[in-house]
Amino acid sequence: MELMGAVLAGAAAGLLSGWGLGGGTLLLLWLSVFCGMDQVTAQGVNLLYFLPCAAVAAAGHLRRGLLDKKAALPAIGAGLLGVALGAWGATALPMDLLRRIYGLFLLGMGLMELFRRKAPEDRKP
């Protein structure tokens, strides 16, 4: 049953990643909550999982002309700086504090999604 859970969590996270929706959040939750993995180790697994998933998704988007390279380059630079700071913080902070920060982040993002106003293009006629 544990193998089946891993396959289902990996497939669901891969689907979300392919859509550009951050499937790693699902994988991180599954590893830490249901598998009992400590958060820093789960984050490392998630990062390793992300590499091939991102490569496949990016290739598909590039092939269809859905990548704006001029917009991507500054985002990549800022992302590299952010990931360096995040990796330092993840390994420097106590595990309990890291879990609380991550939980507050997820709660905040969920509340924003629940209560955000729909943009005019999101509204159905």
N, CA, C and O atoms as a Tinker XYZ file with bonds, in Angstrom:
   500  protein
     1  N      0.823000   -1.204000    0.000000    73     2
     2  CA     0.000000    0.000000    0.000000    64     1     3
     3  C      0.861000    1.261000    0.000000    63     2     4     5
     4  O      0.463000    2.273000   -0.577000    81     3
     5  N      2.030000    1.219000    0.635000    73     3     6
     6  CA     2.908000    2.388000    0.666000    64     5     7
     7  C      3.404000    2.720000   -0.741000    63     6     8     9
     8  O      3.495000    3.894000   -1.100000    81     7
     9  N      3.725000    1.699000   -1.543000    73     7    10
    10  CA     4.165000    1.925000   -2.919000    64     9    11
    11  C      3.049000    2.564000   -3.733000    63    10    12    13
    12  O      3.302000    3.476000   -4.520000    81    11
    13  N      1.822000    2.098000   -3.553000    73    11    14
    14  CA     0.687000    2.665000   -4.280000    64    13    15
    15  C      0.483000    4.131000   -3.902000    63    14    16    17
    16  O      0.182000    4.956000   -4.765000    81    15
    17  N      0.642000    4.457000   -2.637000    73    15    18
    18  CA     0.534000    5.850000   -2.201000    64    17    19
    19  C      1.601000    6.718000   -2.836000    63    18    20    21
    20  O      1.328000    7.846000   -3.246000    81    19
    21  N      2.825000    6.193000   -2.921000    73    19    22
    22  CA     3.920000    6.940000   -3.537000    64    21    23
    23  C      3.644000    7.167000   -5.017000    63    22    24    25
    24  O      3.895000    8.255000   -5.535000    81    23
    25  N      3.132000    6.151000   -5.698000    73    23    26
    26  CA     2.830000    6.278000   -7.124000    64    25    27
    27  C      1.719000    7.311000   -7.342000    63    26    28    29
    28  O      1.822000    8.159000   -8.228000    81    27
    29  N      0.664000    7.238000   -6.537000    73    27    30
    30  CA    -0.446000    8.183000   -6.682000    64    29    31
    31  C     -0.025000    9.614000   -6.347000    63    30    32    33
    32  O     -0.386000   10.549000   -7.062000    81    31
    33  N      0.736000    9.791000   -5.263000    73    31    34
    34  CA     1.206000   11.132000   -4.897000    64    33    35
    35  C      2.144000   11.681000   -5.967000    63    34    36    37
    36  O      2.059000   12.858000   -6.316000    81    35
    37  N      3.035000   10.847000   -6.489000    73    35    38
    38  CA     3.945000   11.285000   -7.545000    64    37    39
    39  C      3.208000   11.659000   -8.820000    63    38    40    41
    40  O      3.541000   12.654000   -9.463000    81    39
    41  N      2.200000   10.861000   -9.190000    73    39    42
    42  CA     1.426000   11.154000  -10.401000    64    41    43
    43  C      0.621000   12.437000  -10.242000    63    42    44    45
    44  O      0.581000   13.259000  -11.158000    81    43
    45  N     -0.019000   12.618000   -9.093000    73    43    46
    46  CA    -0.801000   13.839000   -8.854000    64    45    47
    47  C      0.103000   15.064000   -8.824000    63    46    48    49
    48  O     -0.233000   16.099000   -9.400000    81    47
    49  N      1.239000   14.954000   -8.161000    73    47    50
    50  CA     2.180000   16.080000   -8.111000    64    49    51
    51  C      2.737000   16.374000   -9.503000    63    50    52    53
    52  O      2.929000   17.536000   -9.859000    81    51
    53  N      2.994000   15.338000  -10.285000    73    51    54
    54  CA     3.475000   15.526000  -11.653000    64    53    55
    55  C      2.448000   16.222000  -12.527000    63    54    56    57
    56  O      2.793000   17.091000  -13.328000    81    55
    57  N      1.193000   15.844000  -12.378000    73    55    58
    58  CA     0.120000   16.488000  -13.135000    64    57    59
    59  C      0.035000   17.971000  -12.790000    63    58    60    61
    60  O     -0.039000   18.821000  -13.678000    81    59
    61  N      0.048000   18.269000  -11.504000    73    59    62
    62  CA     0.006000   19.668000  -11.082000    64    61    63
    63  C      1.242000   20.430000  -11.541000    63    62    64    65
    64  O      1.142000   21.591000  -11.936000    81    63
    65  N      2.405000   19.790000  -11.493000    73    63    66
    66  CA     3.639000   20.434000  -11.954000    64    65    67
    67  C      3.570000   20.736000  -13.444000    63    66    68    69
    68  O      4.009000   21.797000  -13.888000    81    67
    69  N      3.023000   19.811000  -14.210000    73    67    70
    70  CA     2.882000   20.014000  -15.645000    64    69    71
    71  C      1.981000   21.190000  -15.971000    63    70    72    73
    72  O      2.165000   21.855000  -16.990000    81    71
    73  N      1.023000   21.445000  -15.121000    73    71    74
    74  CA     0.133000   22.591000  -15.290000    64    73    75
    75  C      0.769000   23.872000  -14.771000    63    74    76    77
    76  O      0.216000   24.959000  -14.941000    81    75
    77  N      1.939000   23.744000  -14.133000    73    75    78
    78  CA     2.613000   24.916000  -13.578000    64    77    79
    79  C      2.016000   25.359000  -12.254000    63    78    80    81
    80  O      2.125000   26.528000  -11.884000    81    79
    81  N      1.391000   24.441000  -11.541000    73    79    82
    82  CA     0.688000   24.792000  -10.303000    64    81    83
    83  C      1.420000   24.410000   -9.032000    63    82    84    85
    84  O      0.834000   24.495000   -7.953000    81    83
    85  N      2.644000   24.001000   -9.111000    73    83    86
    86  CA     3.392000   23.703000   -7.892000    64    85    87
    87  C      3.013000   22.373000   -7.258000    63    86    88    89
    88  O      2.646000   22.321000   -6.084000    81    87
    89  N      3.099000   21.316000   -8.023000    73    87    90
    90  CA     2.778000   19.990000   -7.510000    64    89    91
    91  C      3.669000   19.563000   -6.369000    63    90    92    93
    92  O      3.325000   18.650000   -5.619000    81    91
    93  N      4.814000   20.214000   -6.225000    73    91    94
    94  CA     5.720000   19.884000   -5.135000    64    93    95
    95  C      5.107000   20.117000   -3.769000    63    94    96    97
    96  O      5.476000   19.453000   -2.801000    81    95
    97  N      4.174000   21.054000   -3.680000    73    95    98
    98  CA     3.492000   21.293000   -2.405000    64    97    99
    99  C      2.741000   20.042000   -1.979000    63    98   100   101
   100  O      2.791000   19.649000   -0.814000    81    99
   101  N      2.049000   19.420000   -2.919000    73    99   102
   102  CA     1.332000   18.185000   -2.630000    64   101   103
   103  C      2.306000   17.087000   -2.218000    63   102   104   105
   104  O      2.071000   16.373000   -1.244000    81   103
   105  N      3.398000   16.957000   -2.963000    73   103   106
   106  CA     4.386000   15.929000   -2.644000    64   105   107
   107  C      5.012000   16.175000   -1.274000    63   106   108   109
   108  O      5.198000   15.235000   -0.501000    81   107
   109  N      5.332000   17.410000   -0.972000    73   107   110
   110  CA     5.926000   17.754000    0.318000    64   109   111
   111  C      4.975000   17.410000    1.460000    63   110   112   113
   112  O      5.396000   16.855000    2.476000    81   111
   113  N      3.713000   17.734000    1.299000    73   111   114
   114  CA     2.721000   17.391000    2.322000    64   113   115
   115  C      2.600000   15.880000    2.485000    63   114   116   117
   116  O      2.544000   15.383000    3.610000    81   115
   117  N      2.560000   15.156000    1.390000    73   115   118
   118  CA     2.432000   13.707000    1.458000    64   117   119
   119  C      3.629000   13.093000    2.176000    63   118   120   121
   120  O      3.465000   12.229000    3.038000    81   119
   121  N      4.822000   13.536000    1.823000    73   119   122
   122  CA     6.021000   12.974000    2.447000    64   121   123
   123  C      6.097000   13.288000    3.937000    63   122   124   125
   124  O      6.465000   12.429000    4.738000    81   123
   125  N      5.751000   14.518000    4.308000    73   123   126
   126  CA     5.902000   14.903000    5.711000    64   125   127
   127  C      4.731000   14.443000    6.580000    63   126   128   129
   128  O      4.942000   14.021000    7.717000    81   127
   129  N      3.518000   14.516000    6.072000    73   127   130
   130  CA     2.353000   14.161000    6.895000    64   129   131
   131  C      2.083000   12.664000    6.878000    63   130   132   133
   132  O      1.911000   12.057000    7.935000    81   131
   133  N      2.043000   12.059000    5.694000    73   131   134
   134  CA     1.630000   10.662000    5.595000    64   133   135
   135  C      2.778000    9.668000    5.675000    63   134   136   137
   136  O      2.579000    8.519000    6.070000    81   135
   137  N      3.970000   10.098000    5.304000    73   135   138
   138  CA     5.128000    9.197000    5.379000    64   137   139
   139  C      5.971000    9.445000    6.619000    63   138   140   141
   140  O      6.878000    8.667000    6.913000    81   139
   141  N      5.686000   10.519000    7.352000    73   139   142
   142  CA     6.415000   10.813000    8.577000    64   141   143
   143  C      7.838000   11.296000    8.354000    63   142   144   145
   144  O      8.657000   11.242000    9.272000    81   143
   145  N      8.146000   11.764000    7.156000    73   143   146
   146  CA     9.492000   12.247000    6.855000    64   145   147
   147  C      9.664000   13.644000    7.448000    63   146   148   149
   148  O      8.734000   14.450000    7.406000    81   147
   149  N     10.842000   13.939000    8.000000    73   147   150
   150  CA    11.048000   15.299000    8.517000    64   149   151
   151  C     11.039000   16.269000    7.337000    63   150   152   153
   152  O     11.358000   15.897000    6.208000    81   151
   153  N     10.672000   17.505000    7.616000    73   151   154
   154  CA    10.406000   18.458000    6.550000    64   153   155
   155  C     11.623000   18.765000    5.691000    63   154   156   157
   156  O     11.494000   18.888000    4.473000    81   155
   157  N     12.783000   18.890000    6.284000    73   155   158
   158  CA    13.981000   19.215000    5.497000    64   157   159
   159  C     14.303000   18.081000    4.531000    63   158   160   161
   160  O     14.665000   18.342000    3.384000    81   159
   161  N     14.179000   16.829000    4.967000    73   159   162
   162  CA    14.417000   15.688000    4.071000    64   161   163
   163  C     13.365000   15.646000    2.973000    63   162   164   165
   164  O     13.684000   15.389000    1.812000    81   163
   165  N     12.100000   15.901000    3.341000    73   163   166
   166  CA    11.025000   15.931000    2.346000    64   165   167
   167  C     11.279000   17.028000    1.316000    63   166   168   169
   168  O     11.004000   16.841000    0.131000    81   167
   169  N     11.799000   18.165000    1.760000    73   167   170
   170  CA    12.112000   19.250000    0.825000    64   169   171
   171  C     13.217000   18.818000   -0.141000    63   170   172   173
   172  O     13.166000   19.143000   -1.328000    81   171
   173  N     14.208000   18.093000    0.361000    73   171   174
   174  CA    15.279000   17.599000   -0.511000    64   173   175
   175  C     14.753000   16.624000   -1.546000    63   174   176   177
   176  O     15.125000   16.701000   -2.716000    81   175
   177  N     13.883000   15.700000   -1.124000    73   175   178
   178  CA    13.268000   14.756000   -2.063000    64   177   179
   179  C     12.453000   15.523000   -3.099000    63   178   180   181
   180  O     12.508000   15.221000   -4.291000    81   179
   181  N     11.699000   16.513000   -2.637000    73   179   182
   182  CA    10.876000   17.318000   -3.527000    64   181   183
   183  C     11.731000   18.042000   -4.570000    63   182   184   185
   184  O     11.357000   18.113000   -5.740000    81   183
   185  N     12.869000   18.574000   -4.148000    73   183   186
   186  CA    13.753000   19.263000   -5.088000    64   185   187
   187  C     14.303000   18.303000   -6.140000    63   186   188   189
   188  O     14.372000   18.644000   -7.321000    81   187
   189  N     14.689000   17.121000   -5.718000    73   187   190
   190  CA    15.192000   16.123000   -6.661000    64   189   191
   191  C     14.089000   15.681000   -7.617000    63   190   192   193
   192  O     14.337000   15.498000   -8.809000    81   191
   193  N     12.876000   15.510000   -7.103000    73   191   194
   194  CA    11.714000   15.135000   -7.912000    64   193   195
   195  C     11.415000   16.210000   -8.956000    63   194   196   197
   196  O     11.033000   15.906000  -10.086000    81   195
   197  N     11.594000   17.461000   -8.563000    73   195   198
   198  CA    11.235000   18.588000   -9.413000    64   197   199
   199  C     12.077000   18.678000  -10.681000    63   198   200   201
   200  O     11.572000   19.089000  -11.725000    81   199
   201  N     13.348000   18.300000  -10.606000    73   199   202
   202  CA    14.257000   18.488000  -11.747000    64   201   203
   203  C     13.754000   17.817000  -13.037000    63   202   204   205
   204  O     13.599000   18.507000  -14.044000    81   203
   205  N     13.495000   16.506000  -13.044000    73   203   206
   206  CA    13.019000   15.906000  -14.303000    64   205   207
   207  C     11.606000   16.378000  -14.672000    63   206   208   209
   208  O     11.296000   16.531000  -15.854000    81   207
   209  N     10.757000   16.607000  -13.678000    73   207   210
   210  CA     9.398000   17.087000  -13.972000    64   209   211
   211  C      9.435000   18.458000  -14.646000    63   210   212   213
   212  O      8.725000   18.689000  -15.624000    81   211
   213  N     10.253000   19.355000  -14.131000    73   211   214
   214  CA    10.356000   20.692000  -14.713000    64   213   215
   215  C     10.933000   20.630000  -16.118000    63   214   216   217
   216  O     10.501000   21.375000  -16.997000    81   215
   217  N     11.904000   19.750000  -16.339000    73   215   218
   218  CA    12.508000   19.638000  -17.667000    64   217   219
   219  C     11.483000   19.180000  -18.706000    63   218   220   221
   220  O     11.428000   19.723000  -19.809000    81   219
   221  N     10.679000   18.189000  -18.354000    73   219   222
   222  CA     9.652000   17.687000  -19.280000    64   221   223
   223  C      8.587000   18.748000  -19.532000    63   222   224   225
   224  O      8.194000   18.977000  -20.676000    81   223
   225  N      8.118000   19.396000  -18.466000    73   223   226
   226  CA     7.087000   20.429000  -18.617000    64   225   227
   227  C      7.608000   21.616000  -19.425000    63   226   228   229
   228  O      6.904000   22.132000  -20.293000    81   227
   229  N      8.831000   22.047000  -19.149000    73   227   230
   230  CA     9.409000   23.181000  -19.882000    64   229   231
   231  C      9.588000   22.834000  -21.354000    63   230   232   233
   232  O      9.330000   23.679000  -22.211000    81   231
   233  N     10.020000   21.625000  -21.671000    73   231   234
   234  CA    10.183000   21.213000  -23.065000    64   233   235
   235  C      8.847000   21.247000  -23.794000    63   234   236   237
   236  O      8.773000   21.699000  -24.937000    81   235
   237  N      7.803000   20.776000  -23.145000    73   235   238
   238  CA     6.474000   20.803000  -23.756000    64   237   239
   239  C      5.981000   22.220000  -23.996000    63   238   240   241
   240  O      5.429000   22.517000  -25.056000    81   239
   241  N      6.175000   23.086000  -23.032000    73   239   242
   242  CA     5.756000   24.482000  -23.189000    64   241   243
   243  C      6.592000   25.188000  -24.259000    63   242   244   245
   244  O      6.060000   25.964000  -25.053000    81   243
   245  N      7.887000   24.921000  -24.280000    73   243   246
   246  CA     8.770000   25.527000  -25.273000    64   245   247
   247  C      8.376000   25.078000  -26.687000    63   246   248   249
   248  O      8.323000   25.891000  -27.610000    81   247
   249  N      8.105000   23.793000  -26.844000    73   247   250
   250  CA     7.721000   23.235000  -28.140000    64   249   251
   251  C      6.436000   23.884000  -28.674000    63   250   252   253
   252  O      6.270000   24.031000  -29.885000    81   251
   253  N      5.541000   24.264000  -27.778000    73   251   254
   254  CA     4.279000   24.879000  -28.183000    64   253   255
   255  C      4.359000   26.409000  -28.237000    63   254   256   257
   256  O      3.358000   27.077000  -28.496000    81   255
   257  N      5.550000   26.961000  -27.991000    73   255   258
   258  CA     5.732000   28.403000  -28.040000    64   257   259
   259  C      5.092000   29.140000  -26.873000    63   258   260   261
   260  O      4.684000   30.292000  -27.015000    81   259
   261  N      5.002000   28.488000  -25.730000    73   259   262
   262  CA     4.325000   29.064000  -24.576000    64   261   263
   263  C      5.272000   29.633000  -23.530000    63   262   264   265
   264  O      4.854000   29.901000  -22.403000    81   263
   265  N      6.541000   29.824000  -23.882000    73   263   266
   266  CA     7.494000   30.405000  -22.947000    64   265   267
   267  C      7.938000   31.772000  -23.451000    63   266   268   269
   268  O      8.323000   31.922000  -24.611000    81   267
   269  N      7.881000   32.745000  -22.591000    73   267   270
   270  CA     8.374000   34.083000  -22.901000    64   269   271
   271  C      9.776000   34.180000  -22.303000    63   270   272   273
   272  O      9.935000   34.407000  -21.103000    81   271
   273  N     10.776000   34.008000  -23.142000    73   271   274
   274  CA    12.155000   33.955000  -22.657000    64   273   275
   275  C     12.594000   35.262000  -22.013000    63   274   276   277
   276  O     13.355000   35.250000  -21.045000    81   275
   277  N     12.120000   36.400000  -22.542000    73   275   278
   278  CA    12.505000   37.689000  -21.961000    64   277   279
   279  C     11.961000   37.839000  -20.542000    63   278   280   281
   280  O     12.620000   38.432000  -19.688000    81   279
   281  N     10.785000   37.315000  -20.285000    73   279   282
   282  CA    10.221000   37.374000  -18.932000    64   281   283
   283  C     10.864000   36.323000  -18.027000    63   282   284   285
   284  O     10.993000   36.530000  -16.821000    81   283
   285  N     11.263000   35.201000  -18.613000    73   283   286
   286  CA    11.808000   34.098000  -17.821000    64   285   287
   287  C     13.189000   34.412000  -17.252000    63   286   288   289
   288  O     13.494000   34.024000  -16.124000    81   287
   289  N     14.023000   35.106000  -18.015000    73   287   290
   290  CA    15.399000   35.333000  -17.569000    64   289   291
   291  C     15.497000   36.109000  -16.252000    63   290   292   293
   292  O     16.225000   35.668000  -15.363000    81   291
   293  N     14.798000   37.246000  -16.079000    73   291   294
   294  CA    14.861000   37.916000  -14.770000    64   293   295
   295  C     14.256000   37.062000  -13.653000    63   294   296   297
   296  O     14.730000   37.088000  -12.517000    81   295
   297  N     13.205000   36.307000  -13.982000    73   295   298
   298  CA    12.591000   35.443000  -12.972000    64   297   299
   299  C     13.557000   34.347000  -12.537000    63   298   300   301
   300  O     13.617000   34.003000  -11.357000    81   299
   301  N     14.305000   33.802000  -13.480000    73   299   302
   302  CA    15.291000   32.767000  -13.155000    64   301   303
   303  C     16.384000   33.337000  -12.253000    63   302   304   305
   304  O     16.781000   32.703000  -11.275000    81   303
   305  N     16.869000   34.531000  -12.585000    73   303   306
   306  CA    17.901000   35.158000  -11.749000    64   305   307
   307  C     17.412000   35.402000  -10.330000    63   306   308   309
   308  O     18.106000   35.086000   -9.364000    81   307
   309  N     16.212000   35.966000  -10.207000    73   307   310
   310  CA    15.643000   36.209000   -8.876000    64   309   311
   311  C     15.367000   34.892000   -8.163000    63   310   312   313
   312  O     15.546000   34.783000   -6.950000    81   311
   313  N     14.931000   33.896000   -8.925000    73   311   314
   314  CA    14.664000   32.585000   -8.337000    64   313   315
   315  C     15.916000   31.930000   -7.779000    63   314   316   317
   316  O     15.870000   31.292000   -6.728000    81   315
   317  N     17.034000   32.086000   -8.479000    73   315   318
   318  CA    18.297000   31.520000   -7.988000    64   317   319
   319  C     18.721000   32.167000   -6.671000    63   318   320   321
   320  O     19.196000   31.487000   -5.761000    81   319
   321  N     18.547000   33.474000   -6.580000    73   319   322
   322  CA    18.851000   34.159000   -5.322000    64   321   323
   323  C     17.901000   33.692000   -4.217000    63   322   324   325
   324  O     18.324000   33.415000   -3.095000    81   323
   325  N     16.613000   33.611000   -4.554000    73   323   326
   326  CA    15.624000   33.166000   -3.576000    64   325   327
   327  C     15.864000   31.745000   -3.096000    63   326   328   329
   328  O     15.702000   31.451000   -1.911000    81   327
   329  N     16.249000   30.863000   -4.012000    73   327   330
   330  CA    16.472000   29.468000   -3.614000    64   329   331
   331  C     17.711000   29.349000   -2.734000    63   330   332   333
   332  O     17.751000   28.509000   -1.835000    81   331
   333  N     18.720000   30.178000   -2.980000    73   331   334
   334  CA    19.904000   30.150000   -2.122000    64   333   335
   335  C     19.537000   30.592000   -0.703000    63   334   336   337
   336  O     19.940000   29.966000    0.278000    81   335
   337  N     18.768000   31.680000   -0.609000    73   335   338
   338  CA    18.327000   32.142000    0.717000    64   337   339
   339  C     17.390000   31.131000    1.380000    63   338   340   341
   340  O     17.483000   30.885000    2.582000    81   339
   341  N     16.497000   30.556000    0.595000    73   339   342
   342  CA    15.564000   29.567000    1.135000    64   341   343
   343  C     16.249000   28.309000    1.626000    63   342   344   345
   344  O     15.893000   27.771000    2.675000    81   343
   345  N     17.236000   27.835000    0.869000    73   343   346
   346  CA    17.972000   26.637000    1.280000    64   345   347
   347  C     18.746000   26.902000    2.563000    63   346   348   349
   348  O     18.808000   26.053000    3.453000    81   347
   349  N     19.334000   28.086000    2.648000    73   347   350
   350  CA    20.040000   28.444000    3.877000    64   349   351
   351  C     19.064000   28.477000    5.051000    63   350   352   353
   352  O     19.351000   27.930000    6.116000    81   351
   353  N     17.913000   29.118000    4.857000    73   351   354
   354  CA    16.917000   29.216000    5.924000    64   353   355
   355  C     16.368000   27.861000    6.330000    63   354   356   357
   356  O     16.158000   27.600000    7.515000    81   355
   357  N     16.133000   26.992000    5.344000    73   355   358
   358  CA    15.571000   25.672000    5.636000    64   357   359
   359  C     16.511000   24.826000    6.470000    63   358   360   361
   360  O     16.065000   24.013000    7.280000    81   359
   361  N     17.807000   25.008000    6.279000    73   359   362
   362  CA    18.753000   24.199000    7.047000    64   361   363
   363  C     19.196000   24.889000    8.334000    63   362   364   365
   364  O     19.738000   24.241000    9.229000    81   363
   365  N     18.967000   26.210000    8.433000    73   363   366
   366  CA    19.406000   26.946000    9.616000    64   365   367
   367  C     18.312000   27.074000   10.682000    63   366   368   369
   368  O     18.612000   27.201000   11.869000    81   367
   369  N     17.055000   27.040000   10.261000    73   367   370
   370  CA    15.951000   27.238000   11.214000    64   369   371
   371  C     15.611000   25.938000   11.936000    63   370   372   373
   372  O     15.789000   24.855000   11.379000    81   371
   373  N     15.124000   26.039000   13.168000    73   371   374
   374  CA    14.653000   24.839000   13.862000    64   373   375
   375  C     13.461000   24.231000   13.115000    63   374   376   377
   376  O     12.644000   24.956000   12.546000    81   375
   377  N     13.367000   22.913000   13.119000    73   375   378
   378  CA    12.319000   22.203000   12.382000    64   377   379
   379  C     10.916000   22.678000   12.766000    63   378   380   381
   380  O     10.069000   22.849000   11.890000    81   379
   381  N     10.660000   22.891000   14.037000    73   379   382
   382  CA     9.339000   23.318000   14.483000    64   381   383
   383  C      8.966000   24.677000   13.887000    63   382   384   385
   384  O      7.836000   24.873000   13.439000    81   383
   385  N      9.904000   25.599000   13.882000    73   383   386
   386  CA     9.647000   26.920000   13.310000    64   385   387
   387  C      9.438000   26.821000   11.802000    63   386   388   389
   388  O      8.564000   27.495000   11.258000    81   387
   389  N     10.215000   26.003000   11.130000    73   387   390
   390  CA    10.078000   25.820000    9.690000    64   389   391
   391  C      8.691000   25.268000    9.342000    63   390   392   393
   392  O      8.061000   25.722000    8.386000    81   391
   393  N      8.223000   24.299000   10.110000    73   391   394
   394  CA     6.885000   23.728000    9.870000    64   393   395
   395  C      5.798000   24.776000   10.064000    63   394   396   397
   396  O      4.832000   24.822000    9.302000    81   395
   397  N      5.952000   25.605000   11.069000    73   395   398
   398  CA     4.954000   26.653000   11.317000    64   397   399
   399  C      4.945000   27.688000   10.194000    63   398   400   401
   400  O      3.881000   28.110000    9.740000    81   399
   401  N      6.122000   28.090000    9.753000    73   399   402
   402  CA     6.208000   29.051000    8.649000    64   401   403
   403  C      5.554000   28.474000    7.398000    63   402   404   405
   404  O      4.790000   29.161000    6.720000    81   403
   405  N      5.851000   27.229000    7.096000    73   403   406
   406  CA     5.281000   26.585000    5.911000    64   405   407
   407  C      3.761000   26.454000    6.039000    63   406   408   409
   408  O      3.029000   26.687000    5.077000    81   407
   409  N      3.297000   26.084000    7.220000    73   407   410
   410  CA     1.854000   25.979000    7.450000    64   409   411
   411  C      1.156000   27.317000    7.296000    63   410   412   413
   412  O      0.084000   27.390000    6.695000    81   411
   413  N      1.743000   28.370000    7.825000    73   411   414
   414  CA     1.163000   29.711000    7.665000    64   413   415
   415  C      1.161000   30.140000    6.204000    63   414   416   417
   416  O      0.207000   30.764000    5.739000    81   415
   417  N      2.217000   29.809000    5.483000    73   415   418
   418  CA     2.269000   30.119000    4.060000    64   417   419
   419  C      1.130000   29.421000    3.320000    63   418   420   421
   420  O      0.420000   30.057000    2.541000    81   419
   421  N      0.948000   28.120000    3.555000    73   419   422
   422  CA    -0.128000   27.381000    2.893000    64   421   423
   423  C     -1.498000   27.927000    3.272000    63   422   424   425
   424  O     -2.371000   28.061000    2.415000    81   423
   425  N     -1.691000   28.240000    4.545000    73   423   426
   426  CA    -2.956000   28.805000    4.996000    64   425   427
   427  C     -3.223000   30.146000    4.321000    63   426   428   429
   428  O     -4.330000   30.395000    3.843000    81   427
   429  N     -2.219000   31.001000    4.284000    73   427   430
   430  CA    -2.371000   32.306000    3.645000    64   429   431
   431  C     -2.700000   32.190000    2.170000    63   430   432   433
   432  O     -3.578000   32.894000    1.671000    81   431
   433  N     -2.007000   31.310000    1.469000    73   431   434
   434  CA    -2.272000   31.127000    0.038000    64   433   435
   435  C     -3.681000   30.569000   -0.186000    63   434   436   437
   436  O     -4.379000   30.983000   -1.113000    81   435
   437  N     -4.088000   29.638000    0.658000    73   435   438
   438  CA    -5.435000   29.086000    0.533000    64   437   439
   439  C     -6.505000   30.137000    0.775000    63   438   440   441
   440  O     -7.496000   30.197000    0.048000    81   439
   441  N     -6.308000   30.964000    1.792000    73   439   442
   442  CA    -7.273000   32.030000    2.069000    64   441   443
   443  C     -7.325000   33.046000    0.927000    63   442   444   445
   444  O     -8.397000   33.533000    0.568000    81   443
   445  N     -6.173000   33.358000    0.368000    73   443   446
   446  CA    -6.150000   34.288000   -0.764000    64   445   447
   447  C     -6.932000   33.718000   -1.943000    63   446   448   449
   448  O     -7.661000   34.452000   -2.611000    81   447
   449  N     -6.793000   32.444000   -2.203000    73   447   450
   450  CA    -7.527000   31.823000   -3.303000    64   449   451
   451  C     -9.024000   31.792000   -3.029000    63   450   452   453
   452  O     -9.832000   32.017000   -3.931000    81   451
   453  N     -9.390000   31.514000   -1.786000    73   451   454
   454  CA   -10.813000   31.449000   -1.441000    64   453   455
   455  C    -11.510000   32.799000   -1.558000    63   454   456   457
   456  O    -12.664000   32.870000   -1.981000    81   455
   457  N    -10.816000   33.867000   -1.185000    73   455   458
   458  CA   -11.476000   35.163000   -1.065000    64   457   459
   459  C    -11.058000   36.192000   -2.114000    63   458   460   461
   460  O    -11.481000   37.346000   -2.039000    81   459
   461  N    -10.248000   35.803000   -3.077000    73   459   462
   462  CA    -9.841000   36.785000   -4.086000    64   461   463
   463  C    -10.999000   37.094000   -5.018000    63   462   464   465
   464  O    -11.861000   36.253000   -5.273000    81   463
   465  N    -10.995000   38.317000   -5.518000    73   463   466
   466  CA   -11.983000   38.703000   -6.513000    64   465   467
   467  C    -11.585000   38.116000   -7.842000    63   466   468   469
   468  O    -10.403000   38.056000   -8.181000    81   467
   469  N    -12.567000   37.687000   -8.587000    73   467   470
   470  CA   -12.283000   37.156000   -9.901000    64   469   471
   471  C    -11.985000   38.291000  -10.867000    63   470   472   473
   472  O    -12.660000   39.320000  -10.857000    81   471
   473  N    -10.971000   38.099000  -11.699000    73   471   474
   474  CA   -10.654000   39.068000  -12.742000    64   473   475
   475  C    -11.740000   38.962000  -13.810000    63   474   476   477
   476  O    -12.353000   37.905000  -13.967000    81   475
   477  N    -11.981000   40.045000  -14.543000    73   475   478
   478  CA   -13.044000   40.014000  -15.565000    64   477   479
   479  C    -12.918000   38.861000  -16.547000    63   478   480   481
   480  O    -13.932000   38.305000  -16.970000    81   479
   481  N    -11.680000   38.483000  -16.927000    73   479   482
   482  CA   -11.526000   37.385000  -17.884000    64   481   483
   483  C    -11.827000   36.029000  -17.259000    63   482   484   485
   484  O    -12.030000   35.053000  -17.982000    81   483
   485  N    -11.862000   35.946000  -15.910000    73   483   486
   486  CA   -12.181000   34.693000  -15.221000    64   485   487
   487  C    -13.695000   34.485000  -15.109000    63   486   488   489
   488  O    -14.149000   33.362000  -14.890000    81   487
   489  N    -14.456000   35.530000  -15.254000    73   487   490
   490  CA   -15.904000   35.455000  -15.083000    64   489   491
   491  C    -16.552000   34.847000  -16.326000    63   490   492   493
   492  O    -16.174000   35.146000  -17.459000    81   491
   493  N    -17.526000   33.995000  -16.083000    73   491   494
   494  CA   -18.270000   33.420000  -17.195000    64   493   495
   495  C    -19.383000   34.382000  -17.597000    63   494   496   497
   496  O    -19.993000   35.023000  -16.741000    81   495
   497  N    -19.649000   34.484000  -18.915000    73   495   498
   498  CA   -20.699000   35.411000  -19.363000    64   497   499
   499  C    -22.080000   34.944000  -18.983000    63   498   500
   500  O    -23.065000   35.616000  -19.289000    81   499
